[in-house]
Amino acid sequence: MTGTMPPEPGDHPSPPSTTTRPTAPRPVRRLFVAAATLVGIVALIDVIYSIASWNSYRVWADYYDNVAGVDVGDLEAADKIFAVITVPYIIAFIAAAVLFIVWLWMARANAEQRCLATHRRARGWVIGSWFVPVVNLWFPYQVVRDVWRASDPTTPHDHRGGLAQLGGSAIIGWWWFSVLAMGFANRLSFSLERVPEYLDDEHVRRIALADTLAAACTLAAATLIIVIMRRVTTWQHPAAPIT
């Protein structure tokens, strides 16, 4: 005797469910707004930085052309602008990166609840993919792409294959291309800014060109990731549209 009542005639217990019922998604709307705002600020500061680079080139060119009234003091003043810009840029960049990763972590958790398909990378790679050398060239793209696909309402909840089997979106590919191009341009600018013993206006012009390329790539990457974040956030919270 176990004390368990037998089922009523004709009453058969249903087999355990093989699917997981989706739970309420974690709220990511405010995180999106905060992260998107900081990403936009970073892009804006980068544009200002490139403008300052061209201002520095103009001053250096005037100095080498012996324009009246342009002296070493003007060169130093042009350089000081970069110090003023760099500090808020670093603060905004770190804050934007942290908020974006937190948003991505929570969006990934929501995506796993919404769709049972297998992500290509474990959830820990949501953070680690950005910092591990070599794999940071493509793991972040895969993480974001899978979150996008799993959040897409056209993807069935009970899809049993891997998300890699499903089609992606061109916007994610262009975003990641912009990120890689931005990294290349920033490294080029940094290498040029390691000032040689002899600095002339032509070298400063090359720095300005590299800074402009970096700013253009940053602006493109920022715009695209904001669009991606907005779309995913809207998919995960259709009852609370973003205004």
Sequence and secondary structure as in RCSB ss.txt:
>XXXX:A:sequence
MTGTMPPEPGDHPSPPSTTTRPTAPRPVRRLFVAAATLVGIVALIDVIYSIASWNSYRVWADYYDNVAGVDVGDL
EAADKIFAVITVPYIIAFIAAAVLFIVWLWMARANAEQRCLATHRRARGWVIGSWFVPVVNLWFPYQVVRDVWRA
SDPTTPHDHRGGLAQLGGSAIIGWWWFSVLAMGFANRLSFSLERVPEYLDDEHVRRIALADTLAAACTLAAATLI
IVIMRRVTTWQHPAAPIT
>XXXX:A:secstr
        TT       SS         HHHHHHHHHHHHHHHHHHHHHHHHHHHHHHHHHHHHTT TT  HHHH
HHHHHHHHHHHHHHHHHHHHHHHHHHHHHHHHHHHHHHH  SB SS TTHHHHTTTSTTGGGTHHHHHHHHHHHH
H TTS TT  SBGGGS   HHHHHHHHHHHHHHHHHHHHHHHHS  SS  HHHHHHHHHHHHHHHHHHHHHHHHH
HHHHHHHHHHH TTS   
